[in-house]
Amino acid sequence: MERLEELRALILRSAAAAVRRDVVDGVSIGVVEYGTRPRATMTHPSVTVLAGGRKRTSVGDVDFVYGPGQFLVASLDLPVTGHVAEASPDDPFVVFSMALRPAVIAGLLLDTVDVADPPRFTGMAVGEASDDLVDAVIRMMRLLDSPADAAALRGPTEREIVWRLLTGPQGGLVRQIGSADSGIAHISRATTWLRENLAEPVSVAALARLSGMSASAFHRHFRAATSLTPIQWQKALRLRRARILFAEGDTTVAEVASAVGYGSVSQFSREYRRTFGQSPGQDAARLRAGASEADDGMAGDVAAGEPAR
């Protein structure tokens, strides 16, 4: 409990009232003093350690609720819905998030003797943060006080955080991020293609070949990793990308729908409203008017566990 309180104090001092602050490459922190609405976003391979408040993250039909002293691990890019479930000025939501880099994990796998098997759902998991893990995160936070120390020690401290995860109860899931032969690595080839060819139609057979699997095995592994089918995953990504396009420029609904691969504007509008709670036109107007980040912005990213990239 003392270590967690120290981590909480360090994040509060560094983040103040910032909903999210990117502190060093791949690391972000955040403080939110109230609950937030659910927000659809994308998360990436990362670990999120919670030092205050409570949050909920949903992937497909799988829900994760976690609180102080717990961490969330994501093993690949996932379309999620996340929100701060409990927070107040007296007990704010306080979070540390760090990207999990495959190269760092791969470099540590040679030294890992006993790693737990991955969970049945391999895309995301919650665990209890050990004292050793919290200590390593505290040391990462302390590096913020000295740029020279951060330049020299960030790498070793990152490796220690990853090591504590690899040798903990969720080590099997983390291991998959760094293993070229893991199911997650094969599925990541498919999600990378989907992300880079957003407007293209999905061919499950072609994605299976890309992943080095039969169509039936690919579908089974993809569902186990993401809780979604490839078509559902692509649709979720298309809608999230559409929202970014609305926020970034003065584009029409038809132009955005076409840019993300929808041939039917009416279908795009229906699915957009179902995901974000407003029609594309209404949401675009609100985004361009400068909607509060605290109400429906980075708070959703932090709630979902998305680190700086």
N, C-alpha and C positions, 0 to 999 in steps of 0.2 A: 504493500500500500504506500509506503514512503517513496519508493521509486516512481510509482505512478503519479503521485502528487508532485514530485520534482519535474517529471515530464510535462505535466499539465501546466505548471508554473512557467517553464521555459517556453512552451508554445504560446501561452497567454501573453508573455512579455514580448515575444517576437512578432506575433500576429496581431496583437491588440484586438481591434474590432474588424479586422480584415476577414471577409468571408473566405477568401483564399489568397495565399501568398506563395509564390514560387521562390524558394529560398536558395537552392543550388540546383545544378543540373539534375533533373530527375526526381527532385524532392519538393513537396509542397506541404503547407500547413494551413489550418483554417480554424476559425472560431465563429460560431453562430449562436446568438442569444435567444432563439425562438425556433419553434417547429417550422418546417417549410412544406410547401406542396410537393407532391410527387412530380418528378421531372424525368423525361426520357432522355437518355444520353448514352454514350459509349464508354466503356471502361477498357483498360488495357492491362497487360501483365503487371501486377503491382501488389504491394502489401499496404494495408491501411491499419494503423494502430489507433485505437480510440482511447482518449484520456478523460473524456467527460461527455455527458449526454447519452443519447441512444439514437440509432438509425436503422432504417430498413432498406434493403436492396432486393429487388426482384429480377430474376432472369427467367423469362417464360413463365412457367407455373411453379417455379422454385423461389421461396422467400428466405431471406436471411435477416434476422434481427439481432443486433449485438450492441454491447455497451462498454463501459469503462473496463480496461484490463483485457479486452479481447481484440483480435485482429481479423481482418478479412483478406484473403488471398484470391486474386484473379489470375488464371493461368493463360488466358488469351483474350483477344478482342471480343467483347460481348455487348450486345445491346441490352441495357438495363434500365430499370426505373428505380430511382432512389430518392429518399427524402430524409431530413432530420425529423425523427419521430418524437424526441423529447429534448428540450433545451429551454433554459430561462436565463435571465441576467445573473441569477445567483448560482446557477449550475449550467453553464453553457456547454454546447457541443464543441469539443476540442479534439482535433484530429491531426495525425501525421501520416503522410502517404509517400511512398517511394516506388519508382518504377523497378520492376524485376527484369534485369537484362539477361538474355539467354547466354551471352558470352561469359558473364560473371558466374552464373550458375554452373555452366559447363566446366569452367576452370576449377570449381570446387568439388565436382562429382568424383574426381579421381581420389579425393581424400575422404569420401563418405563411405563408411563401411556398412552401416545399418540404417536404412531409410524405410519408413513405413510405406505400405502399399497405398496407392492413390485411392480416394473415395470413389463411390459409385458414380456420383456426378463430379466430373473432373474439371469443370470450368471455374468453380468458385467454392470456397470453403471458409468456415469460421473456426478460430481456435483461441485458446487461452494464451495470452502473452506471458511467457516465462520471465522471471527476474532478469535472466541473462539477455533476453531479447530487449526488454525495456531499457536495461543498462546501455546496450549498444545504440539504441535510438536516442537516448539522452546524450551520449557522446557525439552523435551526429548533430544534434541541436546545439551543443556547446561550441561546435566548430564555427557557428555563425558569428561568434564574437571576434574571430580572427581570420581574415581572408587568407593569410599566409598558412595558418594551420589547416584551413579547409582545403587549400590547394594540395597540401602534402598528405593529409590524412583522410580525405573524403573516401578515396578508393579503398583503403584497408578497413574503414568503418563500414562502408557499404558491404564489403565481403563478409564482415562479421555478422551483420544483420541477416544476410542471405544464409550464412552458415547456421545461425540459430534457427532459422526457418527449416533448413534442410534436415537438421537433426531433431526437429520437433515433431509433433503429432501430424502435421500437414506436410511433412517432408516429401511424401510420395507425389503429391500434387506439384510442389515446387520443382522437384527433380525433373518432371516432364517438360518444363519450360526450357531447360538447358540440354535435354537429350535429343539428338538428331533423329533417333529411332523411336521416339515415344509417340503414342497416339496423338497427343496434343500437337507435336511438331508436324505430323502429317495433316491434321485438320487445319493447322495454321497456314499451310500452303493454299488450302482452299479458301480460307477467309481472306488471305492476302489477294488472291485473284479476284474474289468478289468485290473487295474494296477498290481495287485498281480498275475494274471493269464494271463499274456501278450500273451503267445503263444497259448492259448486255443481258440477254435472256439467260436463265440458269439452265445448264445441262448437268444433271446429277451424274450422268455417266462420265462426262468429261472431267468433272471435279474429282470423281472417284479415281480416274486414271491419273490425274495430277497428284493425287494423294497416295498413289501406289496401292489402292485397295479395290476390291470388287465393289459393285454398286451397293449390294446389301450390307457389306461390312462398313463401307463409308457412311451410309445413312445411319447405321447403328452407332458408330463412333461419334459422328457429328452430333447426333441427338444427345448422347451421353455427355459430351463436352460442353454443349451450349444450351441444352434443354429445348432447342428449336430445330426445325428442319432447315436445310439450306435455303429454301425459298422464303421461309419466315425470317431467317437471319438477314437475307438480302433486303427484304421489304423493310425491316426495322432500320437497317443502315440507310436505305434510300430516304426514308422519312426524316431521319436525323440530319442527313446531309441537306435535304431540302430546307430544313429550318435554318441551317447555317447560311444558305444562299439567300433566304429572305432577309436575314439580319444584316448581311454584308452589302446588298445592293438593291437598286430600284428595279426589280424584275417582276414580271407578271406571273400569275399562278400558272398559266399555260407554259410559259418559258421554263419555270422551275420544274414542273411536272415532266416535261420533255427531257430536261437535263439529267434527271435522276432515273429515267427509264420508263416512265409511265406513258402509255399510248392514249389513255383515257383520263381527261381532266376530272371528270365526275368521280371516277374510282379513286384517283389521287386525293381529291377533296374529302371523300368519305373516310378513307383510311387515315388521313392527316387529322381530321377532327376526332376520330376514335382514339388516336394516340396522344394528341396534345390538348384535347378538350375545346378547341376552337377551330373555326374554318381557317384555311390557309390565308385568306385575305385579312381576316380579323387579327390573326396572330402576327402576320407580317407587319401590319400597321402598328401594333403594339411594340414589336421588337424595334422598329425603326424610330418609334417615338422615344426610345430610351427607357424601356421598362426596367424597373429596379433589379439589379443583379442579385440583391439579397432576397427578393421575392421569388425570382425564377431564373436564376443564372448560375453562377459558380457554386451557390449553395447546393444546387442539384448535383453538380459534378463532384463536390466534396462528399456529399451524402452517398453518392454511388461508389465512391472510392477511386476516383480517377486522379492519378498523379500528374505532375508536370511532365511534359515530354520534350 
